[in-house]
């Protein structure tokens, strides 16, 4: 095994982990979908906004870090997906921008658009943001109609390596059934986690009881939907690449083969599914303590191996539906060995960052949020 080969796989594993963590942190978006329907009045909505307002930066920061890591480690993927599928990613980013604006201005006196408008923005971010992000992740497995010509760098009039082969610029990915199903799955996961977080962190009996009822329904649909996604995922064909020649060959059920040949991603997947099921069983049996954390960890462990198997075991992780020869692999899309090695040294700091986040998180969730606390003299309201 060469150093470059190891670093390419190391960084794909880290980028995939960031993606899996991002899906779990979308519980903030899931919580925002509770503002209409489950929240019955202004006090309920204020409780929800402030419960999730302490955490929204984590989701946004993880999204940016995911994009930054992808750019540094796999620049050709970044330019092809983030650059070519422009309208899909710009829609996702705009939905996250209006989230940040809404938390900042929702409760400010004399805000331009009014409190209800910002709450609608949060709902849009929670619903559409999760679905579109799932659609974007789905392209790892279904590919897209892009054309890649590295020699374009020599054309000073148009030095663009990759470009979309139609005018939809990524929005066409929404029409791909698997992508859309994955997007709905991310939405259901986010809403389930949002409901569980509300149950654990808000001290308002009526609101919590409604969340408890909806969590049982949404959680059950999420589990059933994830089973459907897994079956479809295992049946998807993929392209196997020869790392020496770069030649590609279609392989039926490629991602299922990756799971079974590598084994450890399958073990992780089964552990994740077991934790999610444990969370649902605990919910139905009334044991709710730590339920959010058990289910969130299950989501991370279930999503991470799916993303890993998109590129490991000599798999093309971003296939061109125009011409498979343009498809991206770990070998033709990564940065140089020097760049990946320097980044690997920097990644040593990750455990310290996680430890700091854990410390801050514990400080923020030590006490449940209630109306009396929010109405206190020294309280801060979003």
HELIX and SHEET records of a PDB file:
HELIX    1   1 UNK A    3  UNK A   25  1                                  23    
HELIX    2   2 UNK A   27  UNK A   32  1                                   6    
HELIX    3   3 UNK A   42  UNK A   53  1                                  12    
HELIX    4   4 UNK A   56  UNK A   73  1                                  18    
HELIX    5   5 UNK A   75  UNK A   78  1                                   4    
HELIX    6   6 UNK A   79  UNK A   84  3                                   6    
HELIX    7   7 UNK A   86  UNK A  105  1                                  20    
HELIX    8   8 UNK A  115  UNK A  142  1                                  28    
HELIX    9   9 UNK A  150  UNK A  154  5                                   5    
HELIX   10  10 UNK A  171  UNK A  175  5                                   5    
HELIX   11  11 UNK A  177  UNK A  201  1                                  25    
HELIX   12  12 UNK A  205  UNK A  235  1                                  31    
HELIX   13  13 UNK A  254  UNK A  262  1                                   9    
HELIX   14  14 UNK A  264  UNK A  284  1                                  21    
HELIX   15  15 UNK A  291  UNK A  308  1                                  18    
HELIX   16  16 UNK A  324  UNK A  326  5                                   3    
HELIX   17  17 UNK A  330  UNK A  333  1                                   4    
HELIX   18  18 UNK A  337  UNK A  346  1                                  10    
HELIX   19  19 UNK A  347  UNK A  349  5                                   3    
HELIX   20  20 UNK A  350  UNK A  365  1                                  16    
HELIX   21  21 UNK A  371  UNK A  374  1                                   4    
SHEET    1   A 2 UNK A 146  UNK A 148  0                                        
SHEET    2   A 2 UNK A 162  UNK A 164 -1                                        
SHEET    1   B 2 UNK A 238  UNK A 241  0                                        
SHEET    2   B 2 UNK A 248  UNK A 251 -1                                        
END                                                                             
